[in-house]
């Protein structure tokens, strides 16, 4: 590639999505990744794309809602260009309702969802008996069913994005510490990038939180995902079931699984007894980037002209990716700044 308009540092969910959006608009794009595509938390196994509760509406919830609504077209286009499946499906999500107070709250939220989600998705209360054999365990006998939640397979989604970028004439360079030479530069380097920025600015702007998850041989591909006992149960299209995750601020080995994952497995079986005999296909651990503000960190680099940051997709990276890609491409290519105030880089400084 003789000329590069945009260099994206990092081939995770944010980096690849922004590179894809820029390439779609005609930019000459190069992605540089020192390990491999989806090497960090973006190459995991869970893939739960779930909305915030429909109440106390704010810019973060509105941004996420728009991103989740953009997702079907976004992932369909990546799949069309790459010829690879991302595993995306808007399958919905079920949540047990613990008691009468929670039931009243769930029904109130159903009304707020009708207004805030503008009929584009639903948050409703349904009998647990409707999902016997999957999510029937609920103290009240009722479940929350939202139709906005979706799922994808993280590693495959990254591969689909990479394939789409190449199909659009972009370049992805892996296994190198190559630095950008010209053009706009977008830093999407995950928890390591947050650590580097903290050192450069001599103040903490975020860091990494470890998560562990399981992949089980349990086919529920035709069912909504389940959120119970603070665990996500995500049925994938290939007949596997991902369960996660832990959230660990202190850890000694970023890539290892341990007894915390064993405890997670035991909780999962308690919530869904059918999992007791399911074979464990994979145990996964990775570090997720969490900005100081807890929101994504987007915008101009505070110290480098022509450089930008797209980071901090803690737990919601794939769900936010379509909208993040749009606003970052607007900013970098057109100079149009539509980044919400709470997402701006300075919000974490």
ZIURGI-V629670 format. One record per residue. N is the residue number from 1. PSI is psi as a letter, one per 30 degrees, with the letter a starting at -180 (none if undefined). D_CENTER is the distance of its C-alpha to the mean C-alpha in Angstrom with 2 decimals. Layout:
<<N,PSI,D_CENTER> <N,PSI,D_CENTER>>
This chain:
<<1,j,30.36> <2,e,33.07> <3,k,31.22> <4,k,27.67> <5,e,26.61> <6,k,23.10> <7,k,21.99> <8,k,18.36> <9,j,18.23> <10,k,15.33> <11,h,13.78> <12,a,10.13> <13,e,7.20> <14,e,8.88> <15,e,12.29> <16,e,12.48> <17,e,11.25> <18,e,13.78> <19,e,16.33> <20,e,16.10> <21,e,16.72> <22,e,19.55> <23,e,21.06> <24,f,21.09> <25,g,23.19> <26,g,25.59> <27,k,24.74> <28,j,25.66> <29,k,22.56> <30,k,22.39> <31,k,19.38> <32,k,20.54> <33,k,18.84> <34,f,21.07> <35,d,19.93> <36,l,18.21> <37,k,15.37> <38,h,12.19> <39,f,14.41> <40,b,12.25> <41,f,9.28> <42,f,7.57> <43,g,10.55> <44,a,10.14> <45,f,11.12> <46,d,9.29> <47,h,6.70> <48,k,7.14> <49,j,6.27> <50,k,8.94> <51,l,10.94> <52,l,12.97> <53,k,16.59> <54,i,18.85> <55,l,21.24> <56,h,22.08> <57,k,20.32> <58,l,19.24> <59,e,17.68> <60,e,14.21> <61,e,14.32> <62,e,15.98> <63,e,13.55> <64,e,10.58> <65,e,13.16> <66,e,14.19> <67,e,10.86> <68,e,10.51> <69,f,14.15> <70,f,13.81> <71,e,11.40> <72,e,14.39> <73,e,16.44> <74,e,13.88> <75,e,13.08> <76,e,16.76> <77,e,17.94> <78,e,16.06> <79,e,17.50> <80,e,20.86> <81,e,21.22> <82,f,20.13> <83,g,21.64> <84,k,18.73> <85,k,16.63> <86,f,12.83> <87,g,13.31> <88,k,11.90> <89,k,13.84> <90,i,13.98> <91,f,15.56> <92,l,15.53> <93,k,15.50> <94,k,18.53> <95,k,19.35> <96,l,22.84> <97,k,24.96> <98,e,26.77> <99,a,29.91> <100,e,31.83> <101,e,30.37> <102,e,26.79> <103,e,28.11> <104,e,29.65> <105,e,26.50> <106,e,24.49> <107,e,27.23> <108,e,27.24> <109,e,23.53> <110,e,24.27> <111,e,26.74> <112,e,24.49> <113,e,21.77> <114,e,24.61> <115,e,25.34> <116,e,22.02> <117,f,20.17> <118,h,23.43> <119,g,23.82> <120,f,20.77> <121,l,19.25> <122,l,20.88> <123,j,20.65> <124,l,23.71> <125,k,25.62> <126,l,26.92> <127,k,29.20> <128,f,27.71> <129,f,30.49> <130,f,28.72> <131,h,26.26> <132,k,28.85> <133,f,27.97> <134,d,24.25> <135,h,23.59> <136,f,27.21> <137,j,27.22> <138,k,27.19> <139,e,29.90> <140,f,30.64> <141,g,30.44> <142,l,27.83> <143,l,24.12> <144,k,21.63> <145,j,20.26> <146,k,17.74> <147,g,17.42> <148,e,14.36> <149,k,11.74> <150,l,10.57> <151,l,9.51> <152,l,9.20> <153,j,10.35> <154,e,8.14> <155,e,11.45> <156,e,13.04> <157,e,10.54> <158,e,11.17> <159,e,14.80> <160,e,14.97> <161,e,13.86> <162,e,16.35> <163,e,18.95> <164,e,18.62> <165,e,19.13> <166,e,22.16> <167,f,23.47> <168,g,23.56> <169,g,25.61> <170,l,23.08> <171,k,23.45> <172,j,21.16> <173,k,23.02> <174,l,21.93> <175,h,23.79> <176,l,25.27> <177,g,25.49> <178,k,26.64> <179,l,26.41> <180,k,26.16> <181,e,29.66> <182,l,29.60> <183,a,27.75> <184,k,24.71> <185,k,22.29> <186,k,18.61> <187,j,17.41> <188,h,13.79> <189,g,14.83> <190,a,12.46> <191,e,14.36> <192,e,17.52> <193,e,17.47> <194,e,17.27> <195,e,20.17> <196,e,22.10> <197,e,21.81> <198,e,22.97> <199,e,25.93> <200,e,26.78> <201,f,26.88> <202,h,28.45> <203,k,26.23> <204,k,23.01> <205,f,19.99> <206,a,17.31> <207,a,16.71> <208,k,14.92> <209,k,14.21> <210,k,14.65> <211,k,13.07> <212,k,14.89> <213,l,14.41> <214,k,16.82> <215,k,17.22> <216,l,20.28> <217,i,22.73> <218,j,22.64> <219,j,22.48> <220,h,21.16> <221,f,19.60> <222,g,21.39> <223,l,20.17> <224,l,17.45> <225,l,14.94> <226,k,16.48> <227,j,15.69> <228,k,18.82> <229,h,20.11> <230,g,16.73> <231,k,15.44> <232,k,12.99> <233,j,14.94> <234,j,13.16> <235,k,15.87> <236,l,15.24> <237,f,17.57> <238,g,19.46> <239,g,20.80> <240,l,18.80> <241,k,17.10> <242,k,14.29> <243,k,14.86> <244,l,13.26> <245,l,13.01> <246,l,15.31> <247,j,14.86> <248,j,17.52> <249,e,18.78> <250,k,21.82> <251,l,21.91> <252,f,24.32> <253,j,22.64> <254,e,19.03> <255,g,18.99> <256,l,21.18> <257,l,20.83> <258,a,23.50> <259,f,25.05> <260,e,22.09> <261,e,20.41> <262,e,23.79> <263,e,23.81> <264,e,20.40> <265,e,21.89> <266,e,24.97> <267,e,23.20> <268,e,21.36> <269,e,24.79> <270,e,26.32> <271,e,23.94> <272,i,24.13> <273,f,27.51> <274,f,27.22> <275,f,24.92> <276,e,27.90> <277,g,29.06> <278,k,25.86> <279,k,25.77> <280,j,23.10> <281,e,21.88> <282,k,19.61> <283,k,18.89> <284,k,15.94> <285,k,15.36> <286,l,13.39> <287,k,12.97> <288,k,9.97> <289,k,11.01> <290,j,12.13> <291,l,14.28> <292,e,17.51> <293,f,16.75> <294,f,13.48> <295,l,12.22> <296,k,10.85> <297,j,14.02> <298,k,15.25> <299,a,18.78> <300,k,21.94> <301,k,22.56> <302,f,25.06> <303,f,27.54> <304,j,27.26> <305,k,28.43> <306,g,26.54> <307,k,23.46> <308,l,20.11> <309,k,16.98> <310,j,13.28> <311,l,11.63> <312,h,10.34> <313,h,6.59> <314,j,7.46> <315,f,5.64> <316,g,3.85> <317,e,2.98> <318,e,2.68> <319,e,4.55> <320,f,6.38> <321,e,7.02> <322,e,10.17> <323,e,11.75> <324,e,11.14> <325,e,12.74> <326,e,15.50> <327,e,16.52> <328,e,16.52> <329,e,18.60> <330,e,20.81> <331,e,21.45> <332,e,22.06> <333,e,24.03> <334,f,25.72> <335,g,25.88> <336,j,24.50> <337,j,22.61> <338,g,20.56> <339,k,18.16> <340,k,18.37> <341,e,20.50> <342,f,18.16> <343,f,15.62> <344,l,18.46> <345,e,19.07> <346,f,22.20> <347,f,20.49> <348,g,19.61> <349,none,23.05>>
